[in-house]
Amino acid sequence: MTLILLVANVAVWGHAVHAAQAAASQGLAAARSHHGTAADGHRAARSVLDQLGNGPLRNATVTVERGTAQTEVWVDGNALSVLPFLELPVHAQAAGPTEEFQPAPEATP
């Protein structure tokens, strides 16, 4: 029975990792856009987590860093536990270049 519960716990952990990665990806998309901010990324990631409600990801925290060249989003938390005293950590990260406006080069006659 313990083995079955352990397998179930690993499946729940995998689902929680997927949820965290989805939130991190959405946060990155919002934060790295031309007019995006770290706050936009945080709001987008939290929105995904809020839509998932009381799913497999518990105590999720979102961290967003938007620099001039690189933007990164981290989502950390714990997976819902099926077995008592088993707390599996969840970590997801998304990173990409920060978008910036590049005017078209002027045509030379």
VOKOL-183161 format. One line per field, with one value per atom (N, C-alpha, C): residue number from 1; x negated, y negated, z negated. Coordinates in steps of 0.05 Angstrom, whole numbers, plus 5000, padded with zeros to 4 digits. Layout:
num c(NUM_...)
c1 c(X_...)
c2 c(Y_...)
c3 c(Z_...)
***
This chain:
num c(1_1_1_2_2_2_3_3_3_4_4_4_5_5_5_6_6_6_7_7_7_8_8_8_9_9_9_10_10_10_11_11_11_12_12_12_13_13_13_14_14_14_15_15_15_16_16_16_17_17_17_18_18_18_19_19_19_20_20_20_21_21_21_22_22_22_23_23_23_24_24_24_25_25_25_26_26_26_27_27_27_28_28_28_29_29_29_30_30_30_31_31_31_32_32_32_33_33_33_34_34_34_35_35_35_36_36_36_37_37_37_38_38_38_39_39_39_40_40_40_41_41_41_42_42_42_43_43_43_44_44_44_45_45_45_46_46_46_47_47_47_48_48_48_49_49_49_50_50_50_51_51_51_52_52_52_53_53_53_54_54_54_55_55_55_56_56_56_57_57_57_58_58_58_59_59_59_60_60_60_61_61_61_62_62_62_63_63_63_64_64_64_65_65_65_66_66_66_67_67_67_68_68_68_69_69_69_70_70_70_71_71_71_72_72_72_73_73_73_74_74_74_75_75_75_76_76_76_77_77_77_78_78_78_79_79_79_80_80_80_81_81_81_82_82_82_83_83_83_84_84_84_85_85_85_86_86_86_87_87_87_88_88_88_89_89_89_90_90_90_91_91_91_92_92_92_93_93_93_94_94_94_95_95_95_96_96_96_97_97_97_98_98_98_99_99_99_100_100_100_101_101_101_102_102_102_103_103_103_104_104_104_105_105_105_106_106_106_107_107_107_108_108_108_109_109_109)
c1 c(4983_5000_4983_4961_4943_4931_4924_4913_4933_4958_4979_4982_4982_4984_4959_4936_4911_4913_4922_4926_4946_4967_4987_4975_4959_4946_4927_4913_4895_4911_4934_4951_4962_4970_4979_4957_4933_4909_4904_4906_4902_4922_4947_4968_4963_4953_4946_4923_4903_4881_4891_4909_4921_4936_4951_4966_4947_4925_4906_4892_4886_4873_4891_4917_4936_4938_4938_4940_4914_4891_4866_4865_4874_4874_4892_4916_4934_4923_4910_4898_4875_4859_4837_4848_4869_4880_4889_4901_4911_4888_4869_4847_4827_4822_4800_4810_4836_4846_4835_4837_4826_4835_4860_4870_4876_4866_4871_4854_4862_4848_4846_4830_4829_4856_4869_4896_4916_4914_4932_4927_4901_4895_4905_4902_4912_4942_4956_4985_4994_4980_4987_4983_4960_4955_4975_4981_5000_5028_5035_5061_5064_5042_5043_5046_5031_5033_5061_5072_5099_5120_5117_5135_5134_5111_5108_5120_5124_5137_5122_5136_5124_5115_5098_5088_5065_5047_5026_5003_5002_4980_4989_4974_4981_4959_4967_4948_4930_4941_4925_4916_4891_4880_4870_4872_4863_4842_4820_4799_4793_4793_4787_4765_4745_4724_4723_4726_4726_4702_4683_4660_4661_4641_4641_4635_4621_4614_4629_4635_4647_4670_4690_4712_4715_4719_4722_4745_4759_4781_4777_4781_4779_4805_4814_4838_4829_4832_4825_4849_4850_4871_4867_4889_4888_4911_4907_4928_4947_4972_4992_4982_4983_4972_4994_4990_5008_5000_4973_4962_4956_4963_4956_4926_4918_4890_4872_4884_4868_4875_4856_4859_4840_4850_4833_4832_4808_4806_4810_4820_4825_4811_4796_4782_4784_4792_4793_4780_4767_4754_4758_4763_4764_4747_4732_4714_4713_4708_4706_4696_4688_4678_4701_4695_4714_4718_4743_4748_4744_4732_4729_4735_4745_4752_4727_4726_4703_4715_4710_4721_4709_4725_4715_4692_4672_4650_4659_4647_4655_4644_4660_4652_4633_4612_4593_4600_4602_4610_4588)
c2 c(5024_5000_4975_4976_4953_4947_4968_4964_4951_4958_4946_4917_4911_4882_4867_4879_4865_4859_4877_4872_4850_4850_4829_4802_4802_4777_4766_4783_4775_4763_4775_4765_4737_4733_4707_4687_4695_4677_4669_4688_4681_4661_4664_4646_4618_4617_4591_4577_4593_4581_4570_4584_4574_4548_4546_4522_4498_4504_4483_4474_4492_4485_4468_4475_4459_4430_4428_4401_4385_4398_4385_4376_4392_4385_4361_4361_4339_4313_4316_4293_4281_4299_4290_4276_4287_4274_4245_4242_4215_4196_4206_4189_4181_4198_4193_4176_4172_4157_4128_4114_4088_4068_4067_4050_4064_4089_4104_4095_4103_4098_4123_4123_4146_4150_4128_4130_4143_4137_4150_4181_4188_4216_4230_4217_4228_4232_4211_4213_4236_4239_4260_4288_4291_4317_4323_4303_4307_4313_4301_4306_4335_4347_4375_4392_4386_4401_4398_4374_4370_4386_4388_4403_4433_4442_4470_4475_4454_4457_4475_4492_4511_4536_4533_4556_4569_4582_4597_4580_4554_4536_4520_4522_4508_4488_4467_4447_4436_4430_4421_4392_4387_4360_4354_4329_4321_4299_4302_4282_4275_4249_4239_4219_4223_4204_4196_4170_4161_4142_4150_4133_4122_4107_4096_4117_4138_4159_4185_4192_4218_4215_4231_4232_4260_4264_4290_4291_4313_4317_4344_4344_4369_4373_4398_4405_4428_4425_4445_4452_4476_4484_4513_4525_4553_4568_4593_4609_4619_4622_4634_4662_4668_4694_4714_4738_4760_4776_4779_4793_4773_4780_4761_4758_4735_4728_4728_4729_4728_4701_4683_4657_4655_4655_4653_4624_4613_4585_4584_4561_4556_4530_4531_4507_4506_4483_4479_4452_4451_4426_4422_4398_4390_4366_4365_4343_4337_4312_4305_4277_4269_4242_4222_4199_4177_4164_4161_4149_4119_4109_4080_4071_4047_4037_4031_4041_4035_4021_3995_3982_3993_3992_4002_3985_3998_3982_3964_3940_3922_3932_3930_3939_3918_3928_3909_3908_3883_3880_3888)
c3 c(5000_5000_5000_4985_4984_5011_5026_5052_5071_5070_5086_5079_5053_5044_5053_5052_5061_5091_5107_5136_5140_5125_5127_5119_5099_5090_5112_5125_5146_5170_5176_5197_5190_5165_5156_5157_5150_5151_5180_5199_5227_5237_5228_5236_5224_5200_5187_5202_5210_5226_5252_5265_5290_5285_5263_5257_5252_5237_5231_5257_5275_5300_5317_5318_5333_5322_5296_5283_5289_5288_5294_5323_5341_5369_5375_5363_5367_5355_5332_5319_5336_5348_5366_5390_5402_5426_5420_5397_5390_5382_5367_5357_5378_5398_5417_5441_5444_5466_5466_5488_5491_5469_5464_5443_5416_5414_5390_5366_5343_5318_5302_5281_5263_5249_5243_5231_5250_5276_5295_5296_5295_5294_5269_5247_5221_5222_5232_5234_5253_5275_5294_5282_5269_5256_5234_5217_5195_5207_5230_5242_5250_5261_5268_5243_5223_5198_5185_5186_5175_5191_5217_5234_5227_5219_5211_5184_5168_5142_5123_5109_5090_5104_5124_5139_5124_5139_5127_5117_5125_5116_5092_5070_5045_5038_5025_5014_5036_5059_5082_5078_5084_5085_5113_5121_5148_5144_5158_5159_5188_5193_5221_5220_5238_5241_5271_5276_5304_5307_5322_5327_5356_5363_5390_5411_5404_5423_5418_5394_5387_5367_5370_5351_5341_5315_5303_5284_5283_5265_5251_5225_5209_5195_5194_5179_5161_5135_5115_5098_5088_5070_5062_5053_5045_5058_5064_5076_5054_5061_5043_5036_5010_5001_4997_5009_5005_4980_4977_4954_4932_4907_4885_4882_4875_4870_4895_4918_4943_4957_4956_4969_4992_5016_5039_5050_5052_5061_5091_5100_5128_5135_5158_5167_5198_5208_5237_5243_5266_5274_5304_5311_5339_5343_5365_5370_5400_5406_5434_5437_5461_5465_5462_5450_5447_5475_5483_5509_5508_5529_5531_5559_5562_5588_5604_5628_5646_5671_5673_5697_5722_5743_5769_5779_5790_5800_5823_5824_5845_5872_5892_5918_5930_5943_5955_5985_5996_6024_6043)
***
